[in-house]
Amino acid sequence: MNTILKSKITNKCAWVGSEIATQTDWIYQLSPHMLTVLEQALEVLEAKNLNAPEFEKQDALIEDAKFLAQIEYISNELENGYGFIVIRGLDANQYSEAQLANLYYLLGLQMGSVVTQNARGDLLGYVENVGDKNKKMTRVYETNEYLPYHSDLSDVVGLLSIRKAKQGGLSSIVSSSTVYNRILEQYPEYLGYFYHSAWYDHLGEVEPSLSPIFSYYDGKLACRYLRHYIELGHERRNIPLSQVQIEALNLFDQISHDPNLRLDMMLEPGDIQFCNNYCVMHSRSSFEDDEDLTQHRKLLRLWLKMPNSRRLAKDFPGRNGIPKGLGQVGLLPLS
């Protein structure tokens, strides 16, 4: 039986934030050649009067072998490396916001397929403090509130920083493999629960569906954690979480928030962060915006389906995007 992984994960994906915080191998600096190729593709788009997300890969086809080899490197790091990468080199002062969006979208299209992020069918998300906190259907990323650790419904999630907040708004990530190791080492009696399917109130589904938090398949561990969705899913199914299940979720949160394990970073304007949702959970601290509306914090988000993504078990189905047109009942979504 190998359904439950009983040995410690020692791969690069099981990183500890305090140990890699001063390292630079998770930062990818765009070379002059990479920038030149992207800018040439940008010129093609502008000549066709196309703006993200209203274009496809073929509209500005990139065939430069050196460039594509670097895209393969980035994709491999996301699947077989740390599970995240921060790309720097876009000068936010050199490009307009539309140009930054186009460059970002171009990069995403080279890596994988862009999938929808909400029932409206949006392919490019705008992460801004524009939502009404008093409305139940306002998604947390549309506010300035703290965003709990979670994973999104795609293989990879990307964020491009357009503007920082006046104060706060740190991006925080944690390795789900490291969380797993800590549970295995210190609380093995709870491990089985995380493999047991829970009811998730997933975005884009009429009714809650089953999925485990951890799934070990084909030699790799995958994680899907959205506690708010689990609690709502069980509530809607009228299947209360048991005390031991609640304890397990509390334990998961406690470990995830260990300041020694997590990696905090400020995404500067022009920075791009990509995270593999199966092995990295992400969060964001609360923030305060500038009084000037034109200076409010703003990021652009992509959800990507990756061609090199890990194989998933049948009871851990892929969730690449939110089906267009499907609403959700009683759900206050995260991101």
Secondary structure, 3 states (H helix, E strand, C coil): CCCCCCCCCCCCCCCCHHHHCCCCCCEEECCHHHHHHHHHHHHHHHHCCCCCCCCCHHHHCCCCHHHHHHHHHHHHHHHHCCCEEEEECCCCCCCCHHHHHHHHHHHHHHHCEECCCCCCCCCCEEEECCCCCCCCCCCHHHCCCCEEEECCCCCEEEEEEEECCCEECCEEEEEHHHHHHHHHHHCHHHHHHHHCCEEECCCCCCCCEEECCEEEECCEEEECCCHHHHHHHHHHCCCCCCHHHHHHHHHHHHHHCCCCCCEEECCCCCCEEEEECCCEEEEECCEECCCCHHHCCEEEEEEEECCCCCCCCCCCCCCCCCCCCCCCCCCCCCC
